[in-house]
Amino acid sequence: MLRRHAGSAFMPGAYVFPGGVVEESDYSPEMERLCRGLTSARARDIIPDATPPRKALGFFVAAVREAFEEAGILLACTEASSPSSLTHEQKARLASHRLPVHRNPRLFASMLAGEGLKIAADSLSYFAHWITPEASPIRFDARFFVAAAPEDQEASSDDMETTAALWIAPRALLEAHHRGDLYLPVPTLASVTALMEFSSVEQVIASARARAIRVSYG
C-alpha cells in the first residue's frame, strides 16, 4: 500500500495501490513488442470494453509502469526468466530511472529495451473495475490488477505523489482502517475486503483469471 501525499488534490493522505493514467505510449506498437505473453488482441479479449480497443494493452502496461514509478517494483524479465531474476546491478540501474520515467512515461520503453527486458505482462491478472459516481467532484475510471511481487525487490514510496509504503496483510489493513489509523477509499477498501477470502497469492490469481469482471461504482 502507498500513502498519497497530504497535499494531493484527490484523496490526500489515503492509502491506495500504485496506479495512474494510461499514456498513449503504453499501448504503442513498440510497447506491444516489449510485452511478454500478451498481445494487443489478447488484451482486448480480457478487457473488451476498452475505448479505443487498442487501449486494452495500455492498462496492463500502465499497471507495471506505475508500480515501478510509485513503488519501485518492476515486473519485468527476459523471455525465459522470472521478474525475480534481475541482477543487483540491474536493480541499481533501474532504480535510477524511476524519476525520469515518472517525468516522461515514454522513457519506460527505452529503459526496458536498454536492459534487454520485457514487461512480464503474463504475470498480471485483471481483478476489478471501478468508476466514481457522476456526482464526484473528481472522477476516475480505474482497472485493478493482481500479481505476485518479486521476492527480491523492496517497495518504497516515490516521495512525490506518495510518502510511505506499507506491506500489510489484508485483515490487519482493514482493522487499521476501522480503527481510524489510516484511510482506505471505497474501491481500495472493497478490493482489500475481497482479498481476505484467499489464503495465498496463487488463490487470488486463479480466482481473478476465472471470473468475469463487471464495473463497480463508488
Secondary structure, DSSP 4 states (H G I P E B T S, - for coil): -EEEPTT-SSSTT-EE-S--PPPGGGGSHHHHHTBSS--HHHHHHHSTT-SSTTHHHHHHHHHHHHHHHHH----EE-SSS-GGG--HHHHHHHHTTHHHHHH-TTHHHHHHHHTT-EE-GGG-EEEEEEE--TT-SS--EEEEEE-PPPTT------SSSEEEE----HHHHHHHHHHTSS---HHHHHHHHHHTT-SSHHHHHHHHHHS---EEE-
